[in-house]
Amino acid sequence: MNTKIKPHEYALLDEIAQDSLVTQASLSKRLGIAVGSVNWYIKRLISRGWVKVSHLDRTRLQYDLTSEGMKVFTQRAMNYARDSLKVYGGLREKAKVLAADLKQKGVKSVYLNGDEPMMDILRLTCIEAGLKISDLPDDYILESDGRGYRIRSS
């Protein structure tokens, strides 16, 4: 299934999957988009066959994911998980190579500069490799370059 789904559409499917009695006003508030936009996106989801709407009474609606909507929702979640694991695996490999190079050079301690999530991968990898994580910047300062890791001199 190679269905293109916009982020707001996915967010709406997620909210509807969690609460079929959700209102457009609460969806607007939760997602930070105008009620008119919520209405437009919901109509689009209905026309794509991903959501069905039922009238509970004159003023209350119930939204339910159709089986096709559930497939799209699940596929998007699976793609996200797959892509996230690829990113994690790449960062983990880069961290292992860096830690092994440092160990081979006889480095015993490193300072990690930054607290973004990718630095957590490096932190765990360094600990696993037997490198001490220093509280003070020493000779080896490790930081993220956005796609991997680099060593910066103090």
N, C-alpha and C positions, 0 to 999 in steps of 0.2 A: 504494500500500500504506500503510495507516494503522494499523499494528499498534503497540499500546502495549507497550513493553519497559522493564522496570525496570533501573536502573543495574547491579545485581548480575547480572542476566541477561545484559546486554550484556558485562559484564566476563568472565563465564564463557564466553560465545561467543567472545570475543577470545582468552582463554587456550586454549580447545579448538582454535581455528583455528591457533594457533601450535604446539601440541603435543598431538596426539591421545592420547598415552600418559600424559598428566598424571594424577596421582592426586588423589583428593578431599582428602587431607591436604595436599598441596602447594598445591592451589587455595585451601584454607582459609588457609594461611599467606600466600600471595601477595595474597589479597584482603582479609585481615584479618577474616574471618567464620568462625563456628563450622563444624566439619565437618558437623554435623547440618543447618545451613542450606545448605551446599553441596549436600548430598544432596537436600534438599527442592527447591532451585532446579534441579538437574539433572533430577530427576523431572518437574518442571514443564516444562522445555525439551523433554524426551522426549515428554511428553503433548501438547505443542503441535506436535510434528512437526519441531522445529528441530534436534534432536540424536538420533543413534542410538547405541546402545551395543552393543559386541561383546565377548564373553568370549575373551580370548587364552589363558587357562588358568584354573585354579580361583580364583586370587587377583588376576589382572590384567585390567583392563578397558581397552577402547579406546573413546574418544568421538570421533565424527565429526559435523561439521555436515552436515545434509541440504541439498538444494538450496533448500528453503524457509528453513532456518536461515541459509544464506548470503545469501539475498535480504534477510532481516530485518537481519542484521549489516551488510550493505553499505548498505542504506537508512538505517540509523541513522548510519553513518559519513558518508554523503553529507549527511544533514540537519545533522549537527554541523558539517561543513565549510561548508555553505551559511550556517548561522546565524553561524558565526565570521566569514565574509567580510562578512556584513551588519554585524556589530558593528565590524569593522575599517574598512569603508567609511564608516560613520557617524563614527567617531572621526577618521578621516583627513580627512573633510570639515570637521569642527569645527576640527581643527588648521590646515587650510588657511585657513579664514576668520579665525581668530585671528592667524595669521602675517601674512596680507595686511593686516589692520587695524593691526597693529603697524608693519609696513613703511610703510603710508600715513601713520602718525603720526610717521614719521621715527626710529623705534626701531632701533638698530643691534645691541643686545646684550640678551640675556635670561638669566635664571637659572632652571633647571628644578629644582623642588623635588619629589623623589620618585624612586623607581626601579622602580615597578611597570611592567609591560609596556605599558600604555597611554601611559606617558610616553616610551617608545621611539618610538612613532608621532609624538608631538609633537616629539621631538628631531630625528628625520629630516626632518620637515616644515619645521622652523625652519631647519635647515642648508640644505635645498633652496631655501628662500625667501631665503637670504643673511643670515639672522640669526646673529650670533655667540653661541655658548653660553658664558656666563660661568661662571667657577669660584666667584665670590663673588656673594651676593645684592645686586643693584643696585636700580635703580628698578622694574624689571619682573621680578617673580617669578611664574613660571607653575607651576601645579600642577593635579592632577586633582581633580575634585569627585565622582568615582565614575561619572558619566555623560558627562562631557566635561572641559573645561578652564576654568580661571579665572585671572585676574590678581590677584595680591595685592601690596599695597604693602609695601615693606621698612620 
